[in-house]
Amino acid sequence: MKVNIELDMTPDEFRQAMGLPDVQPFQEELMNKIREQMEAGAEGYDPLSLFTPFVSQGFDSVSSYQKMMMDLMSSYGQGSTGSK
């Protein structure tokens, strides 16, 4: 059996209906902080060091995050292609 449900809602209305939090103020604050850091260090701008505090919260370092992403990508390419 196949059932299709079509909803005519804006993304904001859907988020509210699902009870999800509004993260737009958080995203704006984060982007403002990043913009301030970029403007303050425009001469020696290093994007990798700029995002280190945000990325490294769950990882030992940015390099470990990069390694994890490369491992995921390589394992995805080696995954099985058999049908269910």
C-alpha positions as CSV (number, residue, x, y, z in Angstrom):
1,M,0.0,0.0,0.0
2,K,1.3,3.5,-0.9
3,V,-0.1,6.6,0.8
4,N,0.9,10.1,-0.2
5,I,0.2,13.1,1.9
6,E,0.7,16.6,0.5
7,L,1.0,19.6,2.9
8,D,0.9,23.2,1.8
9,M,3.0,24.8,4.5
10,T,5.9,27.2,4.7
11,P,9.1,25.8,6.3
12,D,8.4,28.0,9.3
13,E,4.9,26.7,9.7
14,F,6.1,23.1,9.4
15,R,8.8,23.7,12.0
16,Q,6.2,25.1,14.4
17,A,3.8,22.2,13.7
18,M,6.6,19.7,14.5
19,G,7.5,21.5,17.7
20,L,11.1,22.2,16.5
21,P,12.9,25.2,17.9
22,D,13.6,28.3,15.9
23,V,17.3,28.4,15.4
24,Q,17.5,31.4,13.2
25,P,18.6,33.8,16.0
26,F,21.4,31.3,16.9
27,Q,22.5,31.1,13.3
28,E,22.5,34.9,12.9
29,E,24.5,35.3,16.1
30,L,27.0,32.6,14.9
31,M,27.4,34.3,11.5
32,N,27.9,37.7,13.1
33,K,30.7,36.3,15.3
34,I,32.3,34.7,12.3
35,R,32.0,37.9,10.3
36,E,33.6,39.9,13.2
37,Q,36.5,37.4,13.4
38,M,37.0,37.6,9.7
39,E,37.0,41.4,9.7
40,A,39.3,41.6,12.8
41,G,41.9,39.2,11.2
42,A,41.5,40.1,7.5
43,E,45.3,40.4,7.0
44,G,46.2,37.0,8.4
45,Y,42.9,35.4,7.5
46,D,43.0,31.6,7.9
47,P,39.5,30.0,7.4
48,L,40.6,26.7,9.0
49,S,41.7,28.3,12.3
50,L,38.5,30.5,12.2
51,F,36.2,27.4,12.3
52,T,38.4,25.4,14.7
53,P,36.4,26.4,17.9
54,F,33.1,25.4,16.2
55,V,34.3,22.1,14.7
56,S,36.5,20.8,17.4
57,Q,33.8,20.7,20.1
58,G,33.2,17.0,19.3
59,F,36.6,16.2,17.8
60,D,40.2,16.3,19.1
61,S,41.2,18.6,16.2
62,V,40.2,19.8,12.8
63,S,42.5,17.2,11.3
64,S,40.6,14.4,13.0
65,Y,37.4,15.8,11.6
66,Q,38.9,15.9,8.1
67,K,40.1,12.4,8.5
68,M,36.7,11.2,9.6
69,M,35.0,12.9,6.6
70,M,37.5,11.3,4.2
71,D,37.0,7.9,5.8
72,L,33.2,8.3,5.4
73,M,33.6,9.3,1.8
74,S,35.9,6.5,0.9
75,S,33.7,3.9,2.7
76,Y,30.7,5.2,0.8
77,G,32.5,4.6,-2.5
78,Q,33.3,1.1,-1.4
79,G,29.8,0.2,-0.2
80,S,27.8,-2.7,-1.6
81,T,25.6,-2.0,-4.6
82,G,23.4,-5.0,-4.3
83,S,19.6,-4.7,-4.4
84,K,17.3,-5.5,-1.5
